[in-house]
Amino acid sequence: MMRDYAKKRSKEEGLVRSGKVRINTAGCLNRCEHGPVIVIYPEAIWYTWVDKEDIDDIIEQHLKQDRPVERLRIKDD
């Protein structure tokens, strides 16, 4: 499951222990039409993803460098 992968990678990067990141499971969050989604708070930036490389990009760029990953971002409807 990709949630488990994201949680593992975030722990490896020290993001979970720092209290900056919490990864949990939720329902479709009213955006099921976009496929699997990730939402980053407090910015409320929504992402879709396809594979582990996309998850790695979100962790590296957004969570570590505070730079949104525009190619994966779900724009407001």
ROKOLBA-36819 format. One record per atom (N, C-alpha, C): residue in one letter; x, y, z. Coordinates in steps of 0.2 Angstrom, whole numbers, padded with zeros to 4 digits, always signed. Layout:
N
AXYZ/...
This chain:
77
M+0004-0006+0000/M+0000+0000+0000/M+0004+0006+0000/M+0003+0011-0004/M+0007+0017-0005/M+0007+0021+0002/R+0002+0021+0006/R+0002+0025+0012/R+0008+0022+0017/D+0008+0015+0017/D+0014+0012+0020/D+0021+0014+0018/Y+0021+0015+0011/Y+0028+0017+0008/Y+0029+0024+0010/A+0024+0029+0010/A+0025+0036+0011/A+0027+0036+0019/K+0024+0033+0023/K+0025+0033+0030/K+0032+0031+0031/K+0034+0025+0028/K+0041+0022+0029/K+0046+0028+0027/R+0045+0030+0021/R+0050+0035+0018/R+0050+0042+0023/S+0045+0044+0025/S+0045+0050+0029/S+0048+0048+0036/K+0048+0042+0039/K+0051+0041+0045/K+0059+0040+0043/E+0061+0037+0037/E+0068+0037+0036/E+0071+0044+0035/E+0067+0049+0033/E+0069+0056+0032/E+0069+0060+0038/G+0066+0057+0044/G+0066+0060+0050/G+0060+0065+0051/L+0056+0065+0046/L+0050+0070+0046/L+0045+0068+0051/V+0043+0062+0052/V+0038+0060+0057/V+0040+0061+0064/R+0046+0059+0066/R+0049+0060+0072/R+0049+0068+0074/S+0050+0072+0069/S+0051+0079+0070/S+0044+0082+0072/G+0039+0079+0071/G+0032+0081+0072/G+0029+0085+0066/K+0033+0086+0061/K+0031+0090+0055/K+0026+0086+0051/V+0026+0079+0051/V+0023+0075+0046/V+0019+0070+0050/R+0012+0069+0048/R+0008+0064+0050/R+0005+0061+0044/I+0006+0054+0043/I+0003+0051+0038/I-0003+0046+0040/N-0009+0047+0038/N-0014+0043+0040/N-0019+0041+0034/T-0023+0036+0035/T-0028+0035+0030/T-0034+0038+0031/A-0037+0040+0025/A-0044+0044+0025/A-0048+0041+0020/G-0054+0043+0020/G-0059+0041+0014/G-0057+0045+0008/C-0062+0045+0003/C-0060+0049-0003/C-0059+0056-0003/L-0061+0059+0003/L-0060+0066+0004/L-0064+0071-0001/N-0069+0068-0004/N-0073+0071-0009/N-0069+0073-0015/R-0064+0070-0017/R-0061+0071-0023/R-0059+0064-0027/C-0063+0059-0026/C-0062+0053-0029/C-0061+0053-0036/E-0064+0057-0040/E-0063+0058-0047/E-0056+0059-0049/H-0052+0061-0045/H-0045+0062-0046/H-0040+0056-0045/G-0044+0051-0043/G-0040+0045-0041/G-0037+0045-0034/P-0031+0042-0032/P-0029+0043-0026/P-0026+0050-0024/V-0027+0052-0018/V-0025+0059-0017/V-0021+0059-0010/I-0017+0065-0010/I-0014+0066-0004/I-0015+0074-0003/V-0017+0076+0003/V-0017+0083+0005/V-0012+0085+0010/I-0009+0090+0009/I-0004+0093+0014/I-0007+0099+0017/Y-0007+0098+0024/Y-0009+0104+0028/Y-0003+0107+0032/P-0003+0113+0033/P-0009+0118+0033/P-0010+0121+0027/E-0006+0120+0022/E-0007+0123+0015/E-0013+0121+0011/A-0016+0115+0013/A-0021+0113+0009/A-0020+0112+0002/I-0014+0109+0000/I-0012+0108-0006/I-0013+0100-0008/W-0017+0099-0013/W-0019+0092-0015/W-0015+0090-0020/Y-0013+0083-0020/Y-0009+0080-0025/Y-0013+0073-0027/T-0012+0071-0033/T-0013+0064-0035/T-0006+0061-0037/W-0006+0055-0037/W+0000+0051-0038/W-0001+0045-0042/V+0004+0042-0045/V+0004+0036-0049/V+0008+0031-0046/D+0014+0033-0044/D+0019+0027-0042/D+0024+0030-0036/K+0028+0026-0034/K+0033+0028-0029/K+0037+0034-0030/E+0039+0035-0036/E+0043+0040-0038/E+0039+0047-0037/D+0032+0047-0038/D+0028+0053-0037/D+0028+0054-0029/I+0028+0049-0025/I+0028+0049-0018/I+0034+0052-0015/D+0040+0050-0018/D+0046+0052-0017/D+0047+0060-0018/D+0044+0062-0024/D+0045+0069-0026/D+0041+0073-0021/I+0035+0071-0019/I+0031+0075-0014/I+0035+0075-0007/I+0038+0070-0005/I+0042+0070+0001/I+0048+0074+0001/E+0052+0073-0005/E+0058+0077-0006/E+0057+0085-0007/Q+0052+0086-0012/Q+0051+0093-0014/Q+0047+0097-0009/H+0041+0094-0007/H+0036+0098-0003/H+0038+0097+0004/L+0038+0091+0007/L+0039+0091+0014/L+0046+0093+0016/K+0051+0091+0012/K+0058+0093+0015/K+0060+0100+0012/Q+0058+0102+0006/Q+0060+0108+0004/Q+0055+0114+0003/D+0049+0112+0005/D+0043+0117+0005/D+0042+0120-0002/R+0043+0116-0007/R+0041+0118-0014/R+0036+0113-0016/P+0030+0115-0018/P+0025+0111-0021/P+0027+0108-0027/V+0025+0102-0028/V+0026+0098-0034/V+0020+0099-0039/E+0021+0104-0043/E+0016+0107-0048/E+0013+0101-0053/R+0018+0097-0055/R+0015+0092-0060/R+0010+0087-0057/L+0010+0086-0050/L+0006+0082-0047/L+0000+0085-0043/R+0000+0092-0043/R-0005+0095-0040/R-0012+0095-0043/I-0017+0094-0039/I-0024+0095-0041/I-0026+0102-0040/K-0028+0105-0045/K-0030+0112-0045/K-0037+0112-0043/D-0039+0118-0039/D-0046+0119-0037/D-0051+0118-0043/D-0056+0115-0042/D-0061+0114-0047/D-0065+0121-0048/
